[in-house]
Amino acid sequence: MNSRNQVQRPRLALFDLDHTLLPLDSDFEWGEFSIRIGWADKQEFGRRNQAFYEDYVAGTLDVHDYVRFATEAVRRHGAQQAASAHERFMDEVIRPAIQPAARNLLRSHHEAGDEIVIITATNEFVTAPIAREFGVSNLIAVQLERDASGWITGEIDGIPSMRDGKVRRMEAWLKERGLGWDDVECTFYSDSVNDVPLLEKVQHPVATNPDARLRALALQKGWRILDLFPQKP
């Protein structure tokens, strides 16, 4: 009876985005793109963008400071120009970078009947169009606070989906559907040690294109390792 009930549990396939489904960091690349289109100063913005990225890799990023910084140009240019710029970003940066291996992995889970969720520490402005490009309707990203007009303020709305925040946001997503961790069978794909809290929570953690620290941890814990893309230096 227990075995049958376990088989019947809904299956979820959770995916980090940057360096997991994408062979790049969409947040960092949006910043670089902002420089190229003249929305940000090359030297100052580029220096700060690189510093924030290094903090993220090290697991020390202050996500609130970063989101204020990363959305400044978008907020200044307004919704219409921001949407146009993002579509250009999709054409020039994101779509050419998407690799068949990532689409095939998503397709395999879809065909198996799994519900797919992208859960990322990158903000919703950057990631919502990318999730749509992958054909994924469930996106858990850093939510952006909006003012009375509906435009973003630069602050974060709610719990950032980063480190242990991913676990809390995922729990809230499940609760909205009347579910808990014991009610679902979860696989989670991620490249980063920032996602260890959620990797340790699911039944099937997959270190995907893992950084050196996550690769070592996965080997130690016996987690599956999947290299969709060439290994990062």
VMD Tcl script that draws the C-alpha trace (Angstrom):
set ca {
  {0.00 0.00 0.00}
  {2.75 2.49 0.93}
  {4.68 1.72 -2.24}
  {1.60 2.26 -4.40}
  {0.81 5.56 -2.70}
  {4.36 6.75 -3.26}
  {4.17 5.97 -6.96}
  {0.92 7.93 -7.22}
  {2.36 11.08 -5.68}
  {2.61 14.04 -8.08}
  {6.10 14.31 -9.55}
  {7.79 17.70 -9.72}
  {10.89 18.58 -11.72}
  {12.48 21.71 -10.27}
  {15.15 23.60 -12.20}
  {17.51 26.37 -11.31}
  {18.01 28.61 -14.34}
  {21.46 30.20 -14.63}
  {24.24 27.74 -15.49}
  {21.67 24.95 -15.11}
  {19.22 25.33 -17.99}
  {21.23 28.21 -19.43}
  {25.00 28.08 -20.00}
  {25.26 31.65 -18.66}
  {24.05 33.89 -15.85}
  {21.02 35.78 -17.18}
  {21.18 38.43 -14.45}
  {24.84 39.21 -15.14}
  {24.29 39.13 -18.91}
  {21.35 41.53 -18.62}
  {23.71 43.94 -16.88}
  {26.30 43.58 -19.64}
  {23.56 44.05 -22.23}
  {22.47 47.25 -20.45}
  {25.97 48.59 -20.97}
  {25.95 47.70 -24.66}
  {22.68 49.53 -25.32}
  {23.86 52.60 -23.45}
  {21.67 52.24 -20.38}
  {24.60 51.98 -17.97}
  {28.15 53.29 -17.65}
  {30.62 50.70 -18.86}
  {33.30 51.21 -16.24}
  {31.28 51.85 -13.08}
  {28.35 49.55 -13.81}
  {30.62 46.87 -15.20}
  {32.81 46.96 -12.10}
  {29.86 46.72 -9.72}
  {28.10 44.06 -11.80}
  {31.22 41.89 -11.73}
  {31.63 42.40 -7.98}
  {28.03 41.37 -7.29}
  {28.45 38.30 -9.49}
  {31.57 37.27 -7.58}
  {29.63 37.69 -4.32}
  {26.91 35.41 -5.68}
  {29.41 32.74 -6.67}
  {30.96 32.99 -3.20}
  {27.55 32.75 -1.52}
  {27.83 36.20 0.09}
  {25.53 38.28 -2.14}
  {23.25 40.86 -0.47}
  {20.32 40.24 -2.79}
  {18.45 43.40 -1.74}
  {21.39 45.64 -2.63}
  {21.86 43.76 -5.86}
  {18.24 44.05 -6.99}
  {18.25 47.81 -6.36}
  {21.39 48.07 -8.47}
  {20.28 45.66 -11.21}
  {16.86 47.26 -11.77}
  {17.97 50.90 -11.68}
  {18.21 51.37 -15.46}
  {15.00 49.44 -16.08}
  {13.12 51.60 -13.59}
  {14.50 54.76 -15.14}
  {13.46 53.86 -18.70}
  {9.94 52.69 -17.91}
  {7.86 49.68 -18.80}
  {7.56 50.12 -22.58}
  {11.25 50.69 -23.26}
  {12.17 47.95 -20.79}
  {9.95 45.41 -22.57}
  {11.44 46.32 -25.95}
  {14.97 46.08 -24.61}
  {14.25 42.71 -23.04}
  {12.94 41.29 -26.32}
  {16.17 42.41 -27.97}
  {18.07 40.76 -25.09}
  {16.19 37.53 -25.76}
  {17.07 37.67 -29.48}
  {20.70 38.64 -29.07}
  {21.73 36.83 -25.88}
  {19.30 34.23 -24.55}
  {17.84 32.40 -27.55}
  {21.24 31.85 -29.21}
  {22.60 30.47 -25.92}
  {19.86 27.90 -25.28}
  {21.20 24.45 -26.04}
  {19.24 21.43 -27.31}
  {20.30 19.40 -24.27}
  {18.38 21.73 -21.98}
  {15.23 21.68 -24.11}
  {15.47 17.88 -24.38}
  {15.74 17.50 -20.60}
  {12.65 19.64 -20.06}
  {10.82 17.71 -22.78}
  {11.65 14.38 -21.14}
  {10.09 15.50 -17.86}
  {7.06 16.93 -19.64}
  {6.51 13.69 -21.55}
  {6.84 11.73 -18.29}
  {3.95 13.76 -16.86}
  {6.05 15.71 -14.37}
  {5.08 19.26 -13.42}
  {8.00 21.56 -14.17}
  {9.01 24.55 -12.05}
  {11.86 26.97 -12.68}
  {13.06 28.34 -9.34}
  {15.71 31.02 -9.58}
  {17.43 33.74 -7.58}
  {17.22 36.06 -10.59}
  {14.39 38.60 -10.61}
  {11.10 38.14 -12.42}
  {11.72 40.93 -14.95}
  {14.74 39.13 -16.36}
  {13.45 35.57 -16.04}
  {9.75 35.56 -16.93}
  {10.35 35.81 -20.70}
  {13.07 33.15 -20.42}
  {10.72 30.74 -18.66}
  {8.17 31.32 -21.43}
  {10.84 30.61 -24.04}
  {11.45 27.26 -22.36}
  {7.69 26.59 -22.32}
  {7.55 26.57 -18.51}
  {4.56 28.29 -16.90}
  {5.60 27.75 -13.25}
  {8.25 30.32 -12.33}
  {9.45 31.08 -8.82}
  {11.79 34.08 -9.08}
  {12.70 37.09 -6.99}
  {9.45 39.06 -6.97}
  {9.74 42.81 -7.47}
  {7.76 45.29 -5.40}
  {5.53 47.56 -7.46}
  {4.21 51.05 -6.82}
  {0.64 52.32 -7.24}
  {1.14 52.60 -11.00}
  {2.26 48.98 -11.21}
  {5.90 49.75 -12.00}
  {8.81 48.24 -10.10}
  {10.36 50.16 -7.20}
  {13.73 48.43 -6.88}
  {12.75 46.61 -3.71}
  {11.97 42.91 -3.29}
  {8.42 41.76 -2.61}
  {8.40 38.93 -0.09}
  {11.04 36.26 0.42}
  {13.88 36.23 -2.11}
  {14.13 32.85 -3.85}
  {17.79 32.45 -2.91}
  {19.62 29.90 -0.73}
  {17.20 28.77 2.02}
  {14.67 31.23 0.57}
  {14.18 28.77 -2.28}
  {12.99 26.17 0.22}
  {10.56 28.63 1.80}
  {9.22 29.83 -1.54}
  {8.81 26.24 -2.73}
  {6.96 25.36 0.47}
  {4.62 28.30 -0.11}
  {4.06 27.16 -3.72}
  {3.17 23.67 -2.49}
  {0.90 25.02 0.27}
  {-1.08 27.05 -2.28}
  {-1.88 23.72 -3.95}
  {-2.75 21.95 -0.72}
  {0.49 19.99 -0.75}
  {3.53 19.45 1.44}
  {6.93 17.87 0.84}
  {5.64 14.41 1.77}
  {2.89 14.66 -0.85}
  {5.20 15.03 -3.87}
  {8.17 13.33 -5.48}
  {10.70 16.06 -6.29}
  {13.76 16.19 -8.50}
  {15.86 19.38 -8.38}
  {18.56 20.35 -10.86}
  {21.10 23.01 -9.85}
  {24.68 24.03 -10.55}
  {25.45 25.98 -7.37}
  {26.26 25.49 -3.70}
  {23.84 28.36 -3.09}
  {21.10 25.78 -3.72}
  {22.27 23.14 -1.25}
  {19.31 23.82 1.11}
  {16.82 22.83 -1.60}
  {19.01 20.05 -2.98}
  {19.03 18.50 0.49}
  {15.24 18.84 0.79}
  {14.18 16.93 -2.34}
  {14.20 13.18 -2.91}
  {16.27 13.39 -6.10}
  {18.99 16.08 -6.09}
  {20.90 16.45 -9.35}
  {24.10 18.50 -9.39}
  {23.84 19.91 -12.91}
  {26.86 21.51 -14.56}
  {28.06 21.86 -10.96}
  {30.65 24.32 -9.76}
  {33.70 22.79 -8.09}
  {32.29 22.98 -4.57}
  {28.94 21.45 -5.51}
  {30.65 18.72 -7.53}
  {32.74 17.77 -4.52}
  {29.68 17.78 -2.25}
  {27.67 15.71 -4.73}
  {30.43 13.12 -4.90}
  {30.57 13.03 -1.10}
  {26.79 12.63 -0.74}
  {26.30 10.30 -3.68}
  {24.08 12.73 -5.58}
  {23.64 12.31 -9.30}
  {25.88 14.57 -11.40}
  {24.68 15.73 -14.82}
  {26.87 17.70 -17.21}
  {24.54 19.20 -19.80}
  {27.13 21.73 -20.92}
  {30.94 21.78 -21.04}
  {32.36 21.89 -17.52}
  {33.03 25.37 -16.14}
  {36.64 26.22 -15.32}
}
mol new
graphics top color blue
foreach p $ca { graphics top sphere $p radius 0.5 }
foreach p [lrange $ca 0 end-1] q [lrange $ca 1 end] { graphics top cylinder $p $q radius 0.2 }
display resetview
